[in-house]
Amino acid sequence: MQIVKQIWEKFQRVAELTFEVLENGIDFISFQEKLRRELDGLGQEILKEVLEAKDAYLREHREKRPGWQIERRDDPKEMPWYNEAMAGEENARAQKRNFKQTTH
């Protein structure tokens, strides 16, 4: 139930941001950036909670992972999927910077 509460709090922040825009009328670009950050944070929080719950389940139920070998890494940057995700995020930021430069 804790996961639902945490996700709901993040979702409420997205709703608050939307109402803020409607009431105060900030520009679209600022709204888009803030909304993207909030939704990215919401997605990351959901993913984190789901992965932690699944990890806890698999630790408690060894029979659900026959033949698995668990590797622990202290540094998430050693994980290939982490590097791919961070590269994708950096590419998105670079494209956004280039778009802003060409439109101004």
C-alpha positions as CSV (number, residue, x, y, z in Angstrom):
1,M,0.0,0.0,0.0
2,Q,3.0,2.3,0.6
3,I,3.8,2.2,-3.1
4,V,0.4,3.5,-4.0
5,K,0.7,6.3,-1.5
6,Q,4.1,7.4,-2.8
7,I,3.0,7.2,-6.5
8,W,-0.2,9.2,-5.6
9,E,1.8,12.0,-4.0
10,K,3.9,12.3,-7.2
11,F,0.8,12.3,-9.3
12,Q,-0.7,15.0,-7.2
13,R,2.4,17.1,-7.9
14,V,1.7,16.8,-11.7
15,A,-1.9,17.9,-11.1
16,E,-0.7,20.9,-9.0
17,L,1.6,21.9,-11.8
18,T,-1.2,21.7,-14.3
19,F,-3.4,23.9,-12.1
20,E,-0.6,26.3,-11.6
21,V,-0.3,26.8,-15.3
22,L,-4.0,27.3,-15.7
23,E,-4.1,29.8,-12.8
24,N,-0.9,31.7,-13.4
25,G,-0.4,31.3,-17.1
26,I,3.3,30.4,-17.4
27,D,4.7,30.0,-20.9
28,F,4.3,26.7,-22.7
29,I,8.0,25.9,-22.8
30,S,8.4,26.3,-19.0
31,F,5.3,24.2,-18.5
32,Q,6.6,21.5,-20.8
33,E,9.9,21.3,-19.1
34,K,8.4,21.2,-15.6
35,L,5.8,18.6,-16.7
36,R,8.5,16.5,-18.3
37,R,10.6,16.5,-15.1
38,E,7.6,15.7,-13.0
39,L,6.5,12.8,-15.2
40,D,10.0,11.5,-15.6
41,G,10.3,11.5,-11.8
42,L,6.9,9.8,-11.5
43,G,8.0,7.1,-14.0
44,Q,11.3,6.6,-12.1
45,E,9.5,6.3,-8.8
46,I,7.1,3.7,-10.2
47,L,9.9,1.7,-11.8
48,K,12.0,1.9,-8.6
49,E,9.1,0.7,-6.4
50,V,8.2,-2.1,-8.7
51,L,11.8,-3.3,-9.1
52,E,12.3,-3.2,-5.3
53,A,9.1,-5.1,-4.7
54,K,10.0,-7.8,-7.3
55,D,13.5,-8.0,-5.8
56,A,12.1,-8.6,-2.3
57,Y,9.7,-11.2,-3.6
58,L,12.5,-13.1,-5.4
59,R,14.7,-13.0,-2.3
60,E,11.9,-14.5,-0.3
61,H,11.0,-17.1,-2.9
62,R,14.2,-18.8,-4.0
63,E,12.2,-21.5,-5.8
64,K,11.0,-18.9,-8.3
65,R,14.6,-18.4,-9.5
66,P,16.1,-21.8,-10.2
67,G,19.6,-21.7,-11.6
68,W,19.9,-18.0,-11.1
69,Q,23.2,-16.5,-10.1
70,I,22.8,-13.2,-8.3
71,E,25.4,-10.5,-9.0
72,R,25.6,-7.5,-6.8
73,R,27.2,-4.3,-8.0
74,D,27.7,-1.3,-5.8
75,D,28.0,1.1,-8.8
76,P,24.9,1.1,-11.0
77,K,27.1,2.8,-13.7
78,E,28.6,-0.7,-14.3
79,M,25.3,-1.9,-15.5
80,P,24.8,-1.8,-19.3
81,W,21.2,-0.7,-19.2
82,Y,22.1,2.2,-16.9
83,N,24.6,3.5,-19.4
84,E,22.2,3.2,-22.3
85,A,19.5,5.1,-20.4
86,M,21.9,7.9,-19.4
87,A,23.1,8.2,-23.0
88,G,19.6,8.5,-24.2
89,E,18.8,11.2,-21.7
90,E,21.9,13.2,-22.7
91,N,21.0,12.9,-26.4
92,A,17.5,14.3,-25.6
93,R,19.0,17.2,-23.7
94,A,21.4,17.9,-26.6
95,Q,18.6,17.9,-29.1
96,K,16.6,20.3,-27.0
97,R,19.5,22.7,-26.7
98,N,20.0,22.5,-30.5
99,F,16.3,23.2,-31.1
100,K,16.3,26.2,-28.8
101,Q,19.4,27.6,-30.6
102,T,18.0,27.3,-34.0
103,T,14.6,28.7,-33.1
104,H,15.9,31.9,-31.4
